[in-house]
Amino acid sequence: MSWTYEDFKKAILDLTGIDLSSYKEKQMKRRIDSLISRSGYDGYQTYYRALVEDKEKLDRFLNYITINVSEFFRNPGQWTILEKEILPDLLKKHGNLKIWSAACSSGEEPYSLVMLLAKFLPLERIRILATDIDREALDKARKGIYDARSLQSIPQELVHRYFKPFNGLFAIDPQIKACVEFRRHDLLNDPFPGNCHLILCRNVMIYFTEEAKVKIYKKLHEALYPDGVLFVGSTEQIIIPHMYGFQPLKPFFYKKM
Ligand SMILES: C[S@@+](CC[C@H](N)C(=O)[O-])C[C@H]1O[C@@H](n2cnc3c(N)ncnc32)[C@H](O)[C@@H]1O
């Protein structure tokens, strides 16, 4: 009998530890079905076999399903609030900040944060933990080389200060890179870091089921230091923040109560 999507999800969980059941079913299944037929396989089982036999194909599959579109200073208005209101307040209270950029994709988000923090602190005092489930995205993040399009929202003076042309692309300053530690982390399975003063978790919750979101918001709350701030994506406002112990600060920013 041919495999159902349920069989495929179970096999992928056993093979990779990634639980597709926690991602919105309709959207994820549509993407996978379309990938399978575009790649010329006749169903889940044959496609799964190809993934087991070919590590590169498996990496490409994981990269495809995790959707790592990102850009520097994504939604610039929110970064202005971060710069003018949230960071000055956190720095005044805590001095050294423990910061986590969760689901950081290929590094645009944590590097944007370093460029912003460098307006307040010397680079030696800036440390950011940046994590993602996707190893390919993390490899790209560690290289720190980007095309002109992803630099669009970076103020020109920061582009001049922190990027160098490199084979038609742009390489980020090694000193900015040194402020970020990239690590693989699955928001659905792995333990969260603790005592963070600021967590960015943006443009990833949209892919998860309601059940998975509830679990993650609770864990993000636990991961924050008292008064710590969670910065979410532009379509990811938390409907009932008090349910998780969050107090809305500004649109897209929540404080741990
Ligand atoms: C659309 S990108 C968002 C990148 C960045 N935060 C931003 O807002 O530009 C979504 C990222 O979530 C990551 N992701 C998906 N599922 C994840 C999981 N279970 N745990 C951690 N990261 C995950 C993907 O690999 C991808 O890099």
The ligand as a MOL file (V3000), in Angstrom:
LIG
                    3D

  0  0  0     0  0            999 V3000
M  V30 BEGIN CTAB
M  V30 COUNTS 27 29 0 0 0
M  V30 BEGIN ATOM
M  V30 1 C 11.2030 33.0510 7.5590 0
M  V30 2 S 12.6520 32.6340 8.4440 0 CHG=1
M  V30 3 C 12.7560 33.9390 9.6230 0
M  V30 4 C 14.1530 34.4650 9.7620 0
M  V30 5 C 14.2970 35.7150 10.6530 0
M  V30 6 N 13.8840 35.4470 12.0030 0
M  V30 7 C 13.5080 36.8680 10.0890 0
M  V30 8 O 12.5000 37.2620 10.6710 0
M  V30 9 O 13.8950 37.3970 9.0370 0 CHG=-1
M  V30 10 C 12.0900 31.2460 9.4040 0
M  V30 11 C 13.2340 30.4500 10.0140 0
M  V30 12 O 12.6920 29.5430 10.9670 0
M  V30 13 C 13.4860 28.3840 10.9600 0
M  V30 14 N 12.7370 27.2830 11.5960 0
M  V30 15 C 11.7050 26.5670 11.0960 0
M  V30 16 N 11.3180 25.6330 11.9900 0
M  V30 17 C 12.1190 25.7780 13.0790 0
M  V30 18 C 12.2160 25.0950 14.3190 0
M  V30 19 N 11.4000 24.0830 14.6210 0
M  V30 20 N 13.1640 25.4940 15.2060 0
M  V30 21 C 14.0140 26.5240 14.9030 0
M  V30 22 N 13.9770 27.1970 13.7390 0
M  V30 23 C 13.0280 26.8300 12.8310 0
M  V30 24 C 13.7610 28.1510 9.4850 0
M  V30 25 O 14.8620 27.3120 9.2760 0
M  V30 26 C 13.9720 29.5800 9.0020 0
M  V30 27 O 15.3310 29.9030 8.9700 0
M  V30 END ATOM
M  V30 BEGIN BOND
M  V30 1 1 1 2
M  V30 2 1 2 3
M  V30 3 1 2 10
M  V30 4 1 3 4
M  V30 5 1 4 5
M  V30 6 1 5 6
M  V30 7 1 5 7
M  V30 8 2 7 8
M  V30 9 1 7 9
M  V30 10 1 10 11
M  V30 11 1 11 12
M  V30 12 1 11 26
M  V30 13 1 12 13
M  V30 14 1 13 14
M  V30 15 1 13 24
M  V30 16 1 14 15
M  V30 17 1 14 23
M  V30 18 2 15 16
M  V30 19 1 16 17
M  V30 20 1 17 18
M  V30 21 2 17 23
M  V30 22 1 18 19
M  V30 23 2 18 20
M  V30 24 1 20 21
M  V30 25 2 21 22
M  V30 26 1 22 23
M  V30 27 1 24 25
M  V30 28 1 24 26
M  V30 29 1 26 27
M  V30 END BOND
M  V30 END CTAB
M  END
